[in-house]
Amino acid sequence: MTRQDPESFGSRGGASAAIPAGLPRLPGLDHTLRVLKTGYPFIGQTCDTLGVDGFRARLMLREAFCLRGPEAAALLYGRSGVIRPMRNKHGVRHLEGEAHRRRKALFIRLVMDPARVEDLTRRFEDAWMRGLTPDREITVLDHANTALTRAVCGWAGLDLPDRDIARMTHILFRMSDRSGHFGRGTLATFVQRRQLERQLRVALRNAQGDTPLAILARELPPETAAVELLNILRPVVAIGRYIAFAAKALHEHPMWCDLFRSGNEDYIADFCEEVRRTAPFVPFTAAIATEELVWQGAIIPKGSWLLLDLFGTNRDARHFPMPDRFRPERMLDWKAQDDCFIPQGAGKVERSHRCPGEMATLALMTSAVRMLCCRMEYTLPPQDLSVALNRVPAQPASGVRIRVQRTSRATICGSSA
């Protein structure tokens, strides 16, 4: 199998739809319930219906500008005048200007250093394989969450005994799992986060060496360091959802698993990037205009809420022909930092609020796919693999249950057994 010319899949630089000055506004007093009912497709479907790339809606009785596409991504991630609202003022995403650049440089040192990413991946593989037992059923989402927690805690310098891994996994997973929910469960997760931050501050006081824990302890005040450490641990565990979607894609498109198992691993990264494009991970990202903005002739007043449609931008047919088709042949690559492909944000990593963890995300996903295809054999029992797009964050309903038949510490790719 040879790589195909990406031009054969159409240009991804097509012109955006024209936007009338002022942007159309949805009728009605408030549209919060509609967003909750529709979920991920809300902005994209509404844009398609109106024939535009942006509109105004009222969410929780507040005016919001809902935008999609590469120009909107450049607006939110590529210029001054917007700020991301955060619950915790100590986090990097709350900073702007020079303070943000300095803090972002620290994150890049920690999570984009190839040697550190390799170390994290090796720890993840060890944890994944250690948790497998032949002739036993596991849920890929749960198994990935546990392996990721064990890996990232050890990588960061948190020496947790086995009895604490389950609790840490539960807390870190719930922090992302409750992000689109309200109620008592969300409050309980908030309380657990505050308790965990206090525990991390204790660990930071005793940190030594060159671990991320020790580096954060040396360079940041304790309260800030605890918040930023959690801003590394939590997103790494959230990658478990991507791994579950990858397992689902391997089941639904078995030719790719057969290809990888035959020993051809050149396309695993392409496969994982297409999973990131198609999987409902983050529906949209929010920002606040700190000054008056002009976008495609429309005036966006200072103080306005901005919502950038990540899910819809990644599925825009103008940039991704046949967007609902799973096609790793698109050869997507996060390193291009293309504002059309924005599963984890847009802009230049070092200068914007784009997530610095995409290198680690792809490394961990490709590692998981390689292990699923080449270091274990399994079957899928009957189950519900549907994905509810009005659940945020979304995931395969069953979590992807598999029955492990055989495992190997060494690769079994190309094996005829």
C-alpha positions in Angstrom: 0.0 0.0 0.0 1.4 3.4 -1.0 0.6 6.8 0.3 -1.7 8.8 -1.9 -1.4 12.4 -2.9 -3.4 14.4 -0.4 -4.6 16.6 -3.3 -6.7 13.6 -4.4 -8.9 14.2 -1.5 -9.7 17.8 -2.4 -8.4 21.2 -1.3 -8.7 22.1 2.4 -8.3 25.8 1.8 -11.8 26.5 0.3 -13.4 29.9 0.8 -15.8 30.3 3.8 -19.4 31.2 3.4 -20.1 35.0 3.3 -21.2 36.4 6.6 -23.6 39.4 6.7 -22.5 42.2 8.9 -23.9 41.8 12.4 -24.4 38.0 12.0 -27.8 36.4 12.1 -29.4 35.8 15.5 -31.4 32.7 16.4 -35.0 33.5 17.3 -36.1 32.8 20.9 -35.3 34.0 24.4 -32.6 31.4 25.2 -31.0 28.4 23.4 -29.3 26.6 26.2 -31.7 23.7 26.2 -31.3 23.4 22.4 -27.6 23.1 22.8 -27.9 20.5 25.5 -30.4 18.5 23.4 -28.3 18.7 20.2 -24.8 18.5 21.7 -21.8 18.4 19.4 -23.5 19.2 16.1 -25.3 22.3 17.4 -23.1 25.0 15.8 -22.3 23.2 12.6 -25.9 22.2 11.9 -27.2 25.7 12.6 -24.5 27.2 10.3 -25.5 24.8 7.6 -29.1 25.7 8.0 -28.5 29.4 7.9 -25.8 29.2 5.1 -23.2 31.0 7.2 -20.2 30.3 9.3 -21.3 32.3 12.3 -24.5 33.3 14.2 -25.6 34.8 17.5 -27.4 32.8 20.2 -28.3 33.3 23.8 -26.8 30.8 26.2 -27.8 31.0 29.9 -29.4 34.3 28.9 -26.1 35.7 27.7 -25.3 36.7 24.1 -22.8 34.3 22.4 -21.2 34.5 19.0 -21.1 30.9 17.6 -18.4 30.5 14.9 -16.8 27.7 12.9 -14.0 27.3 10.3 -10.4 28.3 10.0 -11.0 32.0 10.0 -12.8 31.7 13.3 -10.0 29.5 14.7 -7.5 32.2 13.8 -9.7 34.8 15.5 -9.8 32.9 18.8 -6.3 31.5 18.8 -4.2 33.8 16.6 -4.7 37.3 17.9 -4.9 39.4 21.0 -8.3 40.7 22.2 -9.6 37.3 23.4 -9.2 35.5 26.7 -10.3 32.0 27.8 -12.4 32.0 30.9 -11.1 29.5 33.6 -12.3 28.6 37.0 -8.8 28.7 38.4 -6.9 31.9 37.9 -3.6 30.1 38.4 -3.8 28.1 35.2 -1.8 28.9 32.0 -5.0 29.3 30.0 -6.0 32.2 32.1 -2.8 34.1 31.2 -2.2 36.5 28.3 0.7 38.3 26.8 4.3 37.8 28.1 3.1 36.0 31.2 1.4 33.4 29.0 4.4 33.0 26.7 6.7 32.3 29.7 4.3 29.8 31.2 3.6 28.1 27.9 7.4 27.7 27.3 7.5 25.8 30.6 4.8 23.5 29.4 6.5 23.0 26.1 9.7 21.9 27.9 7.7 19.4 30.0 5.3 17.8 27.5 6.9 18.4 24.1 10.4 17.2 24.8 10.8 14.0 22.7 12.7 12.2 25.4 10.0 12.9 28.0 7.2 11.9 25.5 9.1 8.6 24.9 9.4 8.0 28.6 5.7 8.6 29.1 4.8 6.2 26.2 7.1 3.5 27.6 5.4 3.7 31.0 2.0 3.6 29.4 2.9 0.4 27.4 4.2 -1.2 30.5 1.1 -0.4 32.5 -1.2 -1.5 29.6 0.4 -4.9 29.2 0.7 -5.5 32.9 -3.0 -5.1 33.3 -3.9 -7.8 30.7 -4.9 -11.3 31.5 -5.7 -13.9 28.8 -9.3 -15.1 28.6 -10.5 -12.1 30.5 -12.8 -9.3 29.4 -11.8 -5.7 29.8 -13.3 -2.4 28.8 -10.8 -0.5 26.7 -11.9 2.9 28.1 -11.4 1.8 31.7 -8.2 -0.1 31.0 -6.7 2.9 29.1 -7.7 5.3 31.9 -5.9 3.1 34.5 -2.8 2.6 32.4 -2.6 6.3 31.6 -3.0 7.3 35.2 -0.2 4.9 36.3 2.0 6.1 33.5 1.6 9.9 33.9 1.8 9.8 37.7 5.1 7.9 37.6 6.4 10.1 34.7 5.6 13.2 36.7 7.4 12.0 39.8 4.3 11.0 41.9 5.2 7.7 43.4 1.8 6.3 44.1 1.2 2.8 45.6 -1.1 0.5 43.7 -3.9 1.0 46.2 -4.0 4.7 45.3 -4.0 4.3 41.5 -7.7 3.4 41.4 -8.7 6.5 43.4 -6.5 8.8 41.3 -7.9 7.3 38.1 -11.4 7.9 39.3 -10.8 11.5 40.2 -8.8 12.4 37.0 -11.4 10.8 34.7 -14.3 12.3 36.5 -12.8 15.8 36.1 -13.2 15.5 32.4 -16.3 13.4 32.4 -18.3 16.0 34.4 -17.1 18.9 32.2 -20.4 18.9 30.3 -22.7 18.2 33.2 -24.4 20.0 36.1 -25.6 18.8 39.5 -24.4 17.2 42.6 -21.9 15.0 40.7 -20.2 18.1 39.3 -20.0 19.6 42.8 -18.5 16.5 44.2 -15.9 16.4 41.5 -15.0 20.1 42.2 -14.5 19.2 45.9 -12.3 16.2 44.9 -10.2 18.5 42.7 -9.6 20.9 45.5 -8.6 18.0 47.8 -6.2 16.7 45.1 -4.6 20.1 44.7 -3.9 20.2 48.4 -2.3 16.7 48.2 -0.2 17.7 45.2 1.1 20.8 47.1 2.4 18.4 49.8 4.1 16.3 47.1 5.6 19.4 45.5 7.3 20.3 48.8 9.3 17.1 48.7 10.0 16.9 45.0 13.6 16.4 43.8 15.5 15.7 40.6 14.5 16.5 37.1 10.9 15.2 37.1 8.0 17.5 36.0 7.0 17.6 39.7 10.4 18.9 40.8 10.6 21.4 37.9 7.2 22.9 38.6 8.1 23.1 42.3 11.2 25.1 41.5 9.7 27.4 39.0 6.2 28.2 40.3 4.6 29.1 43.6 3.1 25.9 45.3 -0.5 26.8 44.6 0.2 27.5 41.0 2.4 24.5 40.6 -0.3 22.2 41.9 -2.9 23.6 39.4 -0.5 23.2 36.5 0.5 19.7 37.5 -3.2 18.8 37.5 -3.4 20.5 34.1 -1.0 17.8 32.8 -2.4 14.8 34.7 -6.0 15.3 33.8 -5.6 15.8 30.0 -3.4 12.7 29.7 -6.0 10.5 31.3 -8.7 12.1 29.0 -6.8 10.5 26.1 -8.4 7.3 27.2 -11.5 8.4 25.3 -9.5 8.8 22.1 -8.1 5.3 22.6 -11.6 3.9 23.1 -12.7 5.6 19.8 -9.5 4.2 18.1 -10.5 0.7 19.3 -14.0 1.2 17.9 -12.6 2.4 14.6 -10.3 -0.7 14.4 -13.4 -2.9 14.8 -15.5 -1.0 12.3 -12.6 -0.8 9.7 -10.8 -4.1 10.2 -8.7 -3.6 7.1 -6.5 -1.2 9.0 -5.9 -3.6 11.9 -5.0 -6.3 9.4 -2.6 -3.9 7.7 -0.9 -3.0 11.0 -0.8 -6.6 12.1 0.9 -7.6 8.9 3.8 -5.4 9.9 3.0 -2.2 8.0 2.9 0.4 10.8 3.6 3.4 8.6 0.0 4.4 8.6 -0.8 4.1 12.4 -0.2 7.9 12.9 -2.5 8.7 9.9 -5.1 6.3 11.4 -4.9 8.0 14.8 -5.1 11.5 13.3 -8.3 10.5 11.5 -9.7 9.2 14.8 -9.0 12.6 16.3 -10.7 14.4 13.4 -13.9 12.3 13.5 -14.2 11.4 17.2 -16.4 13.8 19.3 -13.8 14.9 21.9 -14.3 18.6 22.7 -17.5 20.1 21.1 -16.3 23.7 21.1 -14.0 26.1 23.0 -15.0 29.3 24.6 -13.4 32.7 24.9 -14.3 36.3 25.8 -13.6 39.3 23.6 -11.6 41.8 25.7 -11.9 44.4 23.0 -14.1 45.1 20.0 -13.4 42.6 17.2 -14.2 42.5 13.5 -14.7 39.1 11.9 -15.7 38.9 8.2 -17.3 42.3 8.4 -19.2 41.5 11.6 -18.7 43.6 14.7 -18.2 41.6 17.9 -18.6 43.9 20.9 -16.1 43.9 23.8 -17.2 41.5 26.5 -19.0 39.1 24.1 -18.8 35.3 24.5 -17.2 33.5 21.6 -17.7 29.8 20.9 -15.5 28.1 18.3 -16.9 24.9 16.9 -14.1 22.3 17.0 -16.3 19.4 16.1 -18.0 21.1 13.1 -14.7 22.6 11.8 -13.1 19.2 11.7 -16.1 17.9 9.8 -16.6 20.7 7.3 -17.1 19.2 3.8 -15.4 22.3 2.2 -12.1 21.3 3.8 -12.6 17.5 4.4 -14.5 16.0 1.4 -16.9 13.3 2.5 -16.4 14.3 6.1 -18.4 11.4 7.6 -16.2 8.9 5.9 -13.3 7.5 8.0 -10.3 8.0 5.7 -6.8 7.8 7.2 -5.6 8.4 3.6 -6.1 12.2 4.3 -2.7 12.0 6.0 -3.5 14.7 8.6 -0.7 15.9 10.9 -1.0 18.0 14.0 2.5 19.4 13.4 1.2 21.3 10.3 -0.9 23.4 12.8 -3.5 23.8 10.2 -6.5 25.9 11.3 -8.9 23.5 9.5 -7.8 20.5 11.6 -8.3 21.6 15.2 -9.3 18.7 17.5 -7.4 20.2 20.4 -7.3 23.9 19.4 -5.7 26.0 16.8 -2.8 28.4 16.3 0.9 28.0 16.8 1.6 26.1 20.0 4.3 28.4 21.3 2.4 31.6 20.7 -1.3 30.7 21.3 -3.6 28.8 23.6 -3.3 25.7 21.5 -2.9 22.6 23.6 0.8 21.6 23.9 -0.1 18.0 24.5 -0.8 16.9 20.9 2.6 15.3 20.5 2.0 13.1 23.6 -1.6 12.5 22.6 -0.6 11.0 19.2 2.3 9.1 20.7 0.0 7.4 23.3 -2.7 6.7 20.7 -0.3 5.1 18.3 1.1 3.1 21.1 -2.4 1.8 22.1 -3.3 1.0 18.5 0.0 -0.9 18.0 -0.6 -2.9 21.2 -4.2 -3.7 20.2 -3.1 -4.9 16.8 0.3 -6.3 17.3 0.8 -7.3 21.0 -2.6 -8.9 21.8 -5.4 -10.8 20.2 -9.0 -10.3 21.2 -12.6 -10.6 20.2 -15.5 -8.2 20.7 -18.6 -9.6 22.4 -22.0 -8.2 21.4 -22.3 -4.7 22.8 -23.6 -1.1 22.2 -20.9 0.9 20.4 -23.2 3.8 19.7 -22.1 7.3 20.5 -24.6 9.8 21.9 -23.6 13.2 20.5 -25.7 15.1 23.1 -23.5 13.6 25.9 -20.5 15.8 26.6 -17.9 14.5 26.6 -19.0 11.7 24.3 -17.8 8.1 24.3 -18.8 4.7 22.9 -21.7 3.5 25.1 -20.0 0.3 26.1 -16.6 1.8 26.5 -15.6 -0.9 24.0 -15.5 -4.3 25.7 -13.0 -6.9 24.5 -12.1 -10.4 25.5 -8.4 -10.9 25.5 -7.2 -14.2 24.0 -3.5 -13.8 23.8 -0.8 -11.3 24.8 2.9 -10.9 24.1 5.5 -8.7 25.6 7.1 -8.7 22.2 5.4 -7.7 18.9 3.2 -10.3 17.3 2.8 -8.3 14.1 3.3 -10.4 11.0 2.6 -13.6 13.0 0.6 -16.2 11.2 -0.6 -17.6 14.5 
